[in-house]
Amino acid sequence: MSIVLFWDIISWVSLLGGGFFIITGSIGILRFPDFFTRLHPAGMTDTIGAALILFGLMVQAGPTQVSAKLGLILLFLFFTSPTATHAIAKAALRRKLWPVLDTDKPGYR
């Protein structure tokens, strides 16, 4: 196995893994019952899925200026995505939007 094939496999596994996280996160957003449980897959999808895709693209680009730019985007994403998710959750709590608990559902004993 050549080194080029090795890096291609690493890249495609990362790209497919990122796509998997984005698809499952999108399904999670649609399936969960309230705002706060929907916020979790949205934040995780944004951070993990996009990071895996950007890493796969960095491997495909090789050691070039494009990889450096993708790395800066990845670093920016790691700082801004959790911060934005936290800010959205805090804003929802300030607007008195409370999570749905099991005790709120009909038939709870």
Residue frames as a rotation matrix with the C-alpha (Angstrom) as fourth column:
MET 1
0.585 0.811 0.000 0.00
0.811 -0.585 0.000 0.00
0.000 0.000 -1.000 0.00
SER 2
-0.316 -0.716 0.623 1.44
0.687 -0.625 -0.370 3.34
0.654 0.312 0.689 -1.01
ILE 3
-0.747 -0.061 -0.662 1.50
0.577 -0.554 -0.600 6.43
-0.330 -0.830 0.450 1.18
VAL 4
-0.882 0.465 -0.081 -0.84
-0.439 -0.746 0.501 8.27
0.172 0.477 0.862 -1.21
LEU 5
-0.238 0.811 -0.534 -3.46
0.052 0.560 0.827 5.56
0.970 0.169 -0.175 -0.85
PHE 6
-0.426 0.007 -0.905 -3.04
0.876 0.253 -0.410 5.68
0.226 -0.967 -0.114 2.93
TRP 7
-0.905 0.050 -0.421 -3.71
0.117 -0.925 -0.362 9.44
-0.408 -0.378 0.831 3.05
ASP 8
-0.672 0.716 -0.189 -6.65
-0.477 -0.222 0.850 9.06
0.567 0.662 0.491 0.67
ILE 9
-0.204 0.588 -0.783 -8.19
0.523 0.741 0.420 6.44
0.827 -0.323 -0.459 2.95
ILE 10
-0.618 -0.075 -0.783 -7.69
0.757 -0.326 -0.567 8.67
-0.213 -0.943 0.258 6.02
SER 11
-0.953 0.230 -0.198 -9.24
-0.269 -0.943 0.195 11.58
-0.142 0.239 0.961 4.16
TRP 12
-0.477 0.816 -0.326 -12.28
-0.344 0.168 0.924 9.67
0.809 0.553 0.201 2.91
VAL 13
-0.288 0.355 -0.890 -12.93
0.801 0.598 -0.021 8.07
0.524 -0.719 -0.456 6.30
SER 14
-0.770 -0.051 -0.636 -12.88
0.470 -0.719 -0.511 11.54
-0.432 -0.693 0.578 7.83
LEU 15
-0.861 0.468 -0.198 -15.14
-0.492 -0.673 0.552 13.00
0.125 0.573 0.810 5.14
LEU 16
-0.313 0.770 -0.556 -17.63
0.034 0.594 0.804 10.14
0.949 0.233 -0.212 5.42
GLY 17
-0.436 0.103 -0.894 -17.55
0.881 0.253 -0.400 10.34
0.184 -0.962 -0.201 9.22
GLY 18
-0.916 0.087 -0.392 -18.30
0.032 -0.957 -0.288 14.05
-0.400 -0.276 0.874 9.07
GLY 19
-0.647 0.714 -0.266 -21.17
-0.522 -0.161 0.837 13.43
0.555 0.681 0.477 6.68
PHE 20
-0.311 0.499 -0.809 -22.50
0.536 0.795 0.285 10.73
0.785 -0.345 -0.515 9.01
PHE 21
-0.667 0.019 -0.745 -22.45
0.699 -0.330 -0.634 13.13
-0.258 -0.944 0.207 11.98
ILE 22
-0.904 0.339 -0.262 -24.23
-0.387 -0.908 0.160 15.83
-0.184 0.246 0.952 10.00
ILE 23
-0.454 0.771 -0.445 -26.96
-0.286 0.347 0.893 13.45
0.844 0.533 0.063 8.80
THR 24
-0.255 0.361 -0.897 -27.55
0.779 0.626 0.030 11.93
0.572 -0.692 -0.441 12.24
GLY 25
-0.826 -0.062 -0.560 -27.53
0.429 -0.714 -0.554 15.38
-0.366 -0.697 0.616 13.83
SER 26
-0.808 0.571 -0.146 -30.14
-0.538 -0.614 0.577 16.57
0.240 0.545 0.804 11.35
ILE 27
-0.217 0.730 -0.649 -32.34
0.165 0.682 0.712 13.59
0.962 0.047 -0.268 12.17
GLY 28
-0.480 -0.037 -0.877 -31.86
0.865 0.144 -0.480 14.33
0.144 -0.989 -0.037 15.87
ILE 29
-0.975 0.143 -0.170 -32.96
-0.112 -0.977 -0.180 17.92
-0.192 -0.157 0.969 15.40
LEU 30
-0.492 0.833 -0.252 -36.18
-0.564 -0.085 0.821 16.73
0.663 0.546 0.512 13.78
ARG 31
-0.125 0.453 -0.883 -36.93
0.309 0.863 0.400 13.97
0.943 -0.223 -0.248 16.31
PHE 32
-0.766 -0.249 -0.593 -36.31
0.616 -0.019 -0.787 15.65
0.184 -0.968 0.168 19.67
PRO 33
0.041 0.993 -0.107 -39.31
0.984 -0.022 0.177 17.20
0.174 -0.112 -0.978 21.45
ASP 34
0.837 0.338 -0.430 -38.20
0.459 -0.862 0.216 20.62
-0.298 -0.378 -0.877 22.70
PHE 35
0.893 -0.434 0.119 -35.80
-0.282 -0.745 -0.604 23.45
0.351 0.506 -0.788 22.01
PHE 36
0.370 -0.806 0.461 -33.06
-0.882 -0.149 0.448 22.45
-0.292 -0.572 -0.766 24.44
THR 37
0.225 -0.290 0.930 -32.83
0.053 0.957 0.285 18.84
-0.973 -0.015 0.231 23.32
ARG 38
0.850 0.068 0.523 -32.75
0.520 0.050 -0.852 20.04
-0.084 0.996 0.007 19.71
LEU 39
0.824 -0.566 0.029 -29.96
-0.561 -0.822 -0.094 22.46
0.077 0.062 -0.995 20.54
HIS 40
0.316 -0.732 0.603 -27.62
-0.404 0.472 0.784 19.64
-0.859 -0.491 -0.147 21.57
PRO 41
0.265 -0.279 0.923 -27.46
0.713 0.701 0.007 17.80
-0.649 0.656 0.385 18.21
ALA 42
0.936 0.059 0.348 -27.29
0.292 -0.685 -0.668 21.14
0.199 0.726 -0.658 16.41
GLY 43
0.682 -0.716 0.146 -24.19
-0.708 -0.598 0.376 22.12
-0.182 -0.360 -0.915 18.38
MET 44
0.160 -0.629 0.761 -22.58
-0.134 0.749 0.648 18.71
-0.978 -0.206 0.036 18.12
THR 45
0.611 0.126 0.781 -23.25
0.702 0.369 -0.609 18.47
-0.365 0.921 0.137 14.39
ASP 46
0.965 -0.220 0.143 -21.73
-0.126 -0.867 -0.483 21.86
0.230 0.448 -0.864 13.82
THR 47
0.442 -0.847 0.295 -18.60
-0.823 -0.251 0.510 21.13
-0.357 -0.468 -0.808 15.80
ILE 48
-0.056 -0.517 0.854 -17.82
-0.196 0.844 0.499 17.47
-0.979 -0.140 -0.148 15.16
GLY 49
0.541 0.354 0.763 -19.27
0.593 0.483 -0.644 16.98
-0.597 0.801 0.051 11.69
ALA 50
0.983 -0.176 0.043 -17.78
-0.099 -0.721 -0.686 20.10
0.152 0.671 -0.726 10.19
ALA 51
0.364 -0.903 0.229 -14.45
-0.794 -0.172 0.583 19.46
-0.487 -0.394 -0.780 11.94
LEU 52
0.051 -0.319 0.946 -14.18
0.178 0.935 0.306 15.99
-0.983 0.153 0.104 10.44
ILE 53
0.774 0.266 0.575 -15.04
0.600 -0.016 -0.800 17.31
-0.203 0.964 -0.172 6.99
LEU 54
0.870 -0.493 -0.030 -12.50
-0.487 -0.846 -0.217 20.12
0.082 0.203 -0.976 7.28
PHE 55
0.150 -0.841 0.521 -9.85
-0.559 0.362 0.746 17.67
-0.816 -0.403 -0.415 8.49
GLY 56
0.291 0.027 0.956 -10.56
0.556 0.808 -0.192 15.39
-0.778 0.588 0.220 5.52
LEU 57
0.951 0.068 0.302 -10.21
0.289 -0.546 -0.786 18.35
0.112 0.835 -0.539 3.17
MET 58
0.612 -0.789 0.059 -6.93
-0.737 -0.542 0.405 19.33
-0.287 -0.291 -0.913 4.85
VAL 59
0.030 -0.585 0.811 -5.57
-0.054 0.809 0.586 15.83
-0.998 -0.061 -0.007 4.26
GLN 60
0.572 0.251 0.781 -6.68
0.720 0.302 -0.624 15.97
-0.393 0.920 -0.008 0.61
ALA 61
0.985 -0.161 0.057 -5.02
-0.117 -0.879 -0.463 19.36
0.125 0.450 -0.884 0.11
GLY 62
0.375 -0.903 -0.211 -1.69
0.796 0.430 -0.426 18.24
0.475 -0.008 0.880 1.55
PRO 63
0.064 -0.427 -0.902 0.82
0.815 -0.499 0.294 20.60
-0.576 -0.754 0.316 3.15
THR 64
-0.409 -0.114 0.905 -0.23
0.749 -0.608 0.262 23.75
0.521 0.786 0.334 1.28
GLN 65
-0.976 0.096 0.194 -1.58
-0.164 -0.912 -0.376 27.18
0.141 -0.399 0.906 2.03
VAL 66
-0.144 0.976 -0.164 -5.08
-0.487 0.075 0.870 25.79
0.862 0.205 0.464 1.55
SER 67
0.070 0.111 -0.991 -4.52
0.618 0.775 0.131 23.41
0.783 -0.622 -0.014 4.48
ALA 68
-0.843 -0.419 -0.339 -3.40
0.527 -0.511 -0.679 26.30
0.111 -0.750 0.652 6.66
LYS 69
-0.737 0.635 0.232 -6.55
-0.567 -0.768 0.298 28.24
0.368 0.088 0.926 5.80
LEU 70
0.150 0.793 -0.590 -8.74
-0.151 0.608 0.779 25.21
0.977 -0.028 0.212 6.48
GLY 71
-0.299 -0.354 -0.886 -6.94
0.794 0.424 -0.437 24.79
0.530 -0.834 0.154 9.81
LEU 72
-0.998 -0.033 0.054 -7.72
0.004 -0.879 -0.476 28.39
0.064 -0.475 0.878 10.74
ILE 73
-0.272 0.962 -0.034 -11.37
-0.659 -0.160 0.735 27.84
0.702 0.223 0.677 9.84
LEU 74
0.124 0.255 -0.959 -11.35
0.360 0.889 0.283 24.70
0.925 -0.380 0.018 11.99
LEU 75
-0.717 -0.459 -0.524 -9.84
0.658 -0.197 -0.727 26.59
0.231 -0.866 0.443 14.94
PHE 76
-0.854 0.467 0.230 -12.41
-0.469 -0.882 0.051 29.38
0.227 -0.064 0.972 14.52
LEU 77
-0.012 0.893 -0.450 -15.20
-0.394 0.410 0.823 26.81
0.919 0.187 0.347 14.43
PHE 78
-0.176 -0.121 -0.977 -14.01
0.673 0.709 -0.209 25.13
0.718 -0.694 -0.043 17.64
PHE 79
-0.920 -0.198 -0.339 -14.20
0.387 -0.602 -0.699 28.44
-0.066 -0.774 0.630 19.50
THR 80
-0.810 0.586 -0.018 -17.37
-0.580 -0.795 0.178 29.93
0.089 0.155 0.984 18.05
SER 81
-0.326 0.746 -0.580 -19.73
-0.178 0.554 0.813 26.96
0.928 0.368 -0.048 17.80
PRO 82
-0.282 0.259 -0.924 -19.90
0.858 0.499 -0.122 26.06
0.430 -0.827 -0.363 21.53
THR 83
-0.900 -0.070 -0.431 -20.01
0.285 -0.842 -0.458 29.75
-0.330 -0.535 0.778 22.42
ALA 84
-0.729 0.670 -0.140 -22.93
-0.578 -0.493 0.650 30.38
0.366 0.555 0.747 20.07
THR 85
-0.223 0.649 -0.727 -24.79
0.258 0.759 0.598 27.31
0.940 -0.054 -0.337 21.34
HIS 86
-0.521 -0.035 -0.853 -24.34
0.853 0.011 -0.522 28.48
0.028 -0.999 0.024 24.93
ALA 87
-0.960 0.146 -0.241 -25.52
-0.123 -0.987 -0.107 32.00
-0.253 -0.073 0.965 24.06
ILE 88
-0.509 0.817 -0.271 -28.64
-0.412 0.045 0.910 30.65
0.756 0.575 0.313 22.34
ALA 89
-0.180 0.422 -0.889 -29.46
0.664 0.719 0.207 28.46
0.726 -0.553 -0.409 25.35
LYS 90
-0.727 -0.132 -0.674 -29.00
0.634 -0.506 -0.585 31.38
-0.263 -0.853 0.452 27.76
ALA 91
-0.896 0.435 -0.092 -31.23
-0.435 -0.817 0.378 33.60
0.090 0.379 0.921 25.61
ALA 92
-0.281 0.822 -0.496 -33.94
-0.032 0.508 0.861 30.93
0.959 0.258 -0.117 25.63
LEU 93
-0.293 0.137 -0.946 -33.77
0.904 0.361 -0.228 30.67
0.311 -0.922 -0.229 29.42
ARG 94
-0.918 -0.064 -0.392 -34.02
0.215 -0.910 -0.356 34.45
-0.334 -0.411 0.848 29.76
ARG 95
-0.656 0.730 -0.191 -37.17
-0.620 -0.378 0.687 34.33
0.430 0.569 0.701 27.61
LYS 96
-0.312 0.489 0.814 -38.56
-0.783 0.353 -0.512 31.79
-0.538 -0.797 0.273 30.10
LEU 97
0.435 0.329 -0.838 -38.46
-0.747 0.651 -0.132 28.88
0.502 0.684 0.530 27.67
TRP 98
0.002 -0.389 0.921 -38.07
-0.878 0.441 0.188 25.86
-0.479 -0.809 -0.340 29.95
PRO 99
-0.796 -0.336 -0.504 -37.09
-0.547 0.757 0.359 22.32
0.261 0.561 -0.786 28.95
VAL 100
0.379 0.904 -0.196 -39.81
-0.753 0.425 0.503 19.67
0.538 -0.043 0.842 28.75
LEU 101
-0.626 -0.559 0.543 -39.35
-0.777 0.500 -0.382 17.22
-0.058 -0.662 -0.748 31.62
ASP 102
-0.816 0.308 -0.489 -40.72
0.138 0.925 0.353 13.70
0.561 0.220 -0.798 32.02
THR 103
-0.698 0.568 -0.435 -43.00
0.554 0.044 -0.831 14.98
-0.453 -0.822 -0.346 34.79
ASP 104
-0.559 0.480 -0.676 -44.68
-0.535 -0.832 -0.148 17.33
-0.634 0.279 0.722 32.28
LYS 105
-0.800 0.213 -0.562 -45.81
-0.439 0.430 0.789 14.50
0.409 0.877 -0.250 30.03
PRO 106
0.219 0.938 0.270 -49.28
-0.955 0.149 0.255 12.95
0.199 -0.314 0.928 30.41
GLY 107
0.782 0.179 -0.597 -49.32
-0.137 0.984 0.115 9.58
0.608 -0.008 0.794 32.14
TYR 108
-0.348 -0.936 0.057 -46.36
-0.228 0.026 -0.973 10.31
0.909 -0.351 -0.223 34.42
ARG 109
0.608 0.556 -0.567 -46.70
0.376 0.426 0.823 8.63
0.699 -0.714 0.050 37.81
